């Protein structure tokens, strides 16, 4: 589970707990407020009713008393009125019809509203006329309570909806620096160094981003120094272009193959297919497309193509064909030009975005070329290895630091143990070595 999802879940759960507690507190507060309001209303009502009944009782006019009572309280918040004389005899009792409306049947069972009653003695001075009791209507109380519950519930649901959209956005914004740091570290793990991380506004994340940026900056600087040293030492090495490719084995239909085995043991690393007659810009697009088809029909991992094909007049058609190469197959570019064509990097990156693996052979070992290849992420780098231990140790160390596998396609060294000691990963051999 990601940190963002965990934070989203925790915050939403805490919000739900807080919302439930707030809802219960709101219900309790509103319930008590309704009861207090009913009690105050009944106190006012019983005082007014006492004055009315006092006059009617003195005149013994019960009809007038009932008429006044009905006019005052029928359909209101009073459910029953009772008048008892000093001897305990009931002089007057009136029960009003229920006014409870639009309230769910489960509400009275879930929330209890105790009956509200007020009592008052009626006198005409020194003489007690009776005891008057008013009882509040529970339906009136539940109706006001349900209204408050509905309003509060809708507000909390709206808040939950807003928070469920807002919280993920906030978490995404807060955790975005962590995602960028993780992506940068993942690139470092793969020996690819991206651009500098932006500085987060959180103090802790700012420190982490600064450390990662420093790590990447130092690594880039070390790689640059190594590459400049390689270019300098390379000028002192004997030319390796004259070294023939090792262990080329002819196949039918104008093809030959080359197998590379690991210097760590008898493990096949890579098999590539090479034409007996090298391709060039003069080769027709039909022949090139047929060559790709023949290669795909065979079991070889890579197909060797010259870099000069980037200047082919029908390169767009060839690029479309190469972009359809399935995963697991490698386009092996042989560096047969002094400089890379203008569309070279664009073509390499287009194939890389299409998921096509690429390798390079006989590349110039200088900073400009290696920097161009860094975004392409080559699978293999094939080189002609000469007898220069310090030089090839530095070369292999730098290429390994970029995440490349180094192969010796041609070499004056035949001992795989020596190549392994120099940092070479694989070498061209026969059927087995």
N, C-alpha and C positions, 0 to 999 in steps of 0.2 A: 504494500500500500504506500502511495506517495505521501509526502508530508502535507501537501496541499489538501488531499482528500481527508487525511486525518484531522487537520485543523478545521476543515469545513464541517466534518462530522461532530467534532467536539463543540464548536461554536453553536451549531444548530441544536444539538442536544441541550446545551446550557441555556440557549434561548427558549427552547420548549419548556424546560424545567422552570425557568423564570416566568414564562408566560402562564403556566399552570398555577404557580404560586400567586402571581399577580391577579389572575382570574379568581382564585379562591378568596384572596383578600378583598377584591372588589365586590364579590357576592356578599361576603360577610358584612362589609361596610354598608353596602346598599340595603341589605336586609335590616340591619339595625337602624339605619336612617329612616326606612319606611315605617318600622315599628314606632320609632320616636315621633315621626310626623303624624301617624295615626293617633297616637296617644295625645298629642297636643291638639289635634283636630277634635278628638272626642271630648277633651276638657273644655274646649270652647263651645262645642255643640251642647254639652250637658248643662252648661251654665245658662245658655239661651233657652234650652228646652225647659229647664227648671222654672224659669220665670213664666213661660207660657202655661205650663201645667199647673203651676201654683194658682194662677187666676181661674183656670177652668175647674180645678178641683174645689176651690172655695165656692164656686157657683154650681158645682156638681153637674157640669156640662161635659160628659164624656164624648159625645158626638163631635163637639167642637174641638176637643183635645185630639181625637184621632184624626180629624181632618187636618189640623195644623201639623201633626206629626208626619202624616203622609206627604203633605206638601213640602216639608222640610227635608225628609230623608229618603223618600222612595227612590230607589235606583242609585243611591249614593254609597258612601263608605261605611254606613251603619247597617249592621245585619239584624240587630234585635234591640228592642227597648222594653224594659220591664220596670213597673212601678208597684212597690209593695207598701201597704200601710203599716203603721207601727205595730199592729197585732200580727203581722206576718201574712196577711191576706193579700192576694194579688189583685190590685185595682186595675192594672193596665198591662197588656203584653202584646207587642207587635213585632212580627218577624217579616223582614223584607225579602223579596226575591233575590236570587243570586245575580251578581253583576260580573262574574268571572267570564271573560271572553278572550279568545285567541291565545290561550295558554295551553301548552302540551299537557297531556294527562299525566306524564311521568314527573313533571316538576313538583307537585305537592308531595309525591312519594320520596323525591330526592332531597328536597329542601323543606324543612318544617318551619312554618310561620305560626308561632304561638298566638292564641287569641288575645286580643287587646280589649280590656274591660276597664271602665271607670265607673265609680259610684259617687253619689251625692245625695245628701239628705235635703228634703224639701220642708220648709217651715213657713209659717205666717207671722213670725215674730218669736213668741215663746212656745208656740204649739208646733210639734213635729207632725207634718202631714204624711210623710212616707219616705221611702228610700228609692231613688231612681238609679237604674243601671243601664249603661249603653255598652254594646259590644261591637267592635269593629268587624267589618266584613273581610274575611280572608281572601276572597276573590279580588277585591280591590288591591290588597297587598301583593298578591301573586302577579296581577296584571302589571303593576309598576316594576316588580322585580324582574319579570320576563323582558320588559322593555329595556331595562338596564343591562341584563345578560345579553340580549341580542346586540345592542350597540357595542358593548365591550368585546363580545366574541367576534363580531365583524372587524373591529379595529385590530384585534390580535391576529386574525387570519390575514388581514391586509399586511400587517407588519411582518408576519411569517413569510408571505409571498415576496415582499420587498427584500427581506433579509436573505432569503434563499437565493435571490439573484445578486444581491450586493456582496454577500460574504464571499462567494467564490471569486468574484472580481477583485475584492480587496486582497484575498489570499494570493491570487495570481500575481497581483502587483507587488505584494510584499516578498513573495518567493521567487519572482522572476530573476533577481540577481543570483540566487542559489542555482536555478536552472542553467543560467549562463555559465556560472563557475563550473558546474558539473559537465557541461558540454565542452568547455575549454580543457578541463582535466582529461576528458575522454579523448580529445584530440591529441593531447600531450602523450597519453598512454599509447596512442597509435602512431606516435612520432610525427604528428602533424601539428603545426603551430599556427593558430589563427590570429586574428587581429586582437588588439588589446581590449580587455574587458572594460565596460563603462564603470565609473565609480558610483556605487550605491550610496544612498543617503543614510542608511543605518550604519552606526559606528562599527559594530561587529563585522557586518558583511563588507564594509569598506576595507577593514584590515585584511580579511580573507582575499578579497579581489586584488588588493595591492600586492599580497604575497604571490598570488598566482601570476599576476602581470610581471612581477620581478623574475619569477622562475622562468616564464616564457621568454622574457627579454634576455636573460642570461644564456638560456639555451640557444636562442637565435644568434647571439653574439659568438658563442662557442662554435656553432655550426659554420658561421661565416668565416671565422678565423681558420678553421680546419679546411674549408674549401679553398680559401686563398692560399693556404700552405700547400694543398694538393696541386693547385694550378702551378705554383712556383716550382715544386719538386717535379711535376710532370714534364716540364720543359727540359729537365736534366736526364729524363729516362730515354732509353733507346726506343725508336719507333716500333710500334707493335702492329701497324697495319699490314705488315708483310706476313704475319703469322697466319697460317691457314686454319680454318675451322676444324676442330678435332672430331674424329669419329663420325663423319658424315656417311650415311648408308643409303645407297640408291634404292629407289622404289620404282614401280612401273609408272607409265604415263607421265614421264617428265618430272617426277618428284624425288626428293631425297629427305631424309629425316635425321634428327640429332636428338639423342637422349642425354639428360643430365641426371647424375646421381649425387646424393648427398656425400659430403666429405666426412660426415659423422658415421657413415656405414653404408651398406649396400641397399640404399633406399632410393627408388626412382622419384625424382622431384618434378620433372618437367619434360615433355616431349613436344618438339615443334617440327612443323613441316616446312620445307624450303623448296622452291622451284629450282630445277636444274639450270634453267635459263632465267636469270633474275628479271623481275618485272621492271617496267619503266613507264615513263609518260607516253611512250609509243605503243604500249600494250592496249588493245581495245578494251572498252568497258565490258563487252560481252565475255571476253577471255578472263577478265578479272572477276566478274561475277560467277563465272563457271568455276574458277579456282576456289572461290569462297565456298561454293556448293560442294565441290570435291572434298575440301578440307572438313566441312561439317559432316560429310558422310563417313569420314575416317575417325579413328579414335584419338587423334593427336590433340594435345592441349592447345598449342599455339600455331599460328600461321605467320610466317615471316614476310613482311611487306616493306619495301624501301620507303624511306621518308619522302623521296621525290614524288611519290604518287599524290602528295598533297597539292601539287601543281598540275595534276591531270586536268584536261579540259572538261572532263565529265566527272569531276570529283563529287559533285552533289549526288549523283546516282550511286557512286561507290560508297559514299558516306551513309546513304540510306540503307544499302545492303549490309554494311558493317554494323549499323545500329541495331539490326535484327539478330545479331549473333547471340545465341543463348548463354546463360550464365555457365561458368566453368570453362569457357573457351577464352583464349587470350590472343589479341592482336599484337604481334611482336614487330615493332617498328625498328628497322635497321637504319642507323644514322649515316646516310650516304651523301649528305650535303654539308657544305661549309657553314651555312647559316640556316636557321629555321625559317620556312616560308611565313609570310605575314598571317596566313590563316591557320598556322600550325597549332597554337595554343587554343584557339577557338574550336578547331576540329577535335583536339584531344579532350577538351572539357565537354563537348557535346557527346562524345562517346562515353565519357565517364558518367555524365548525367543519365545516359541511357542504360547504365549498368554494365557496360562492356569493360572487361578487364584488359589492361594494356601492359606491355613490357617493352623495353628498349635495349637495343644492342649497339655496341661500338660507339657509345656516346662520348663527346668530348668532356673530360673531367675538369670542368671549371665552374665557377660560381654562377655565371649567367645561365648555363644550360641546366644545372641542378635546381636552380631557383624556378626556372620555367616548369620543370617536371614535378615540383612539390605539390601543386594543386591536382595533378593528374593521378597521383598515388599509384605509381607503377607496381606491378606484382613482382617482376624480375628485372634485374639489370645484368646484361651479359657483356663481359669485357674480355679483352685479350690480355692475359696476365703475363708479365715479364719477371725476370729474376731481380726483384727489388723489394726485399722483405719490409723495410721500414715504410716505403711508399705504399705498398698494398695493405699493410696494417692500418695506416692512416685512412686510406680509401675505404676499406671495409668498415672501419669504425664509424666514419661519417655516413656512409650509405645505410648502415644498420641503424644509426641514430635517426635517419629519415624513414625507417620502417621498410627498407627494401631488402630483398633477397639477392645476394651477389653470386653470379655464376661465371665460371671460367669457360668461355666458348672456344677459346684458343689459348694455348700456353706453351711456353718452353719448359714448364715444370710438369713432370709426369707423376710425381709422388703426391698422392692425395693427402698424406699426413702433413706435408709441407704446406699445401694449400689451406688445409684446416688451421694450421698454426698461424697463417697470415690472415685468417678471418674470412676466407672464401667459403661460401655455403655449399656450392655444388660445382661439378665439373663434367664436361662432356666425356662420355665413355661409351664403350660398345654395349652389347646386349646385357652385360652384367660386369661388375667390377669388384 
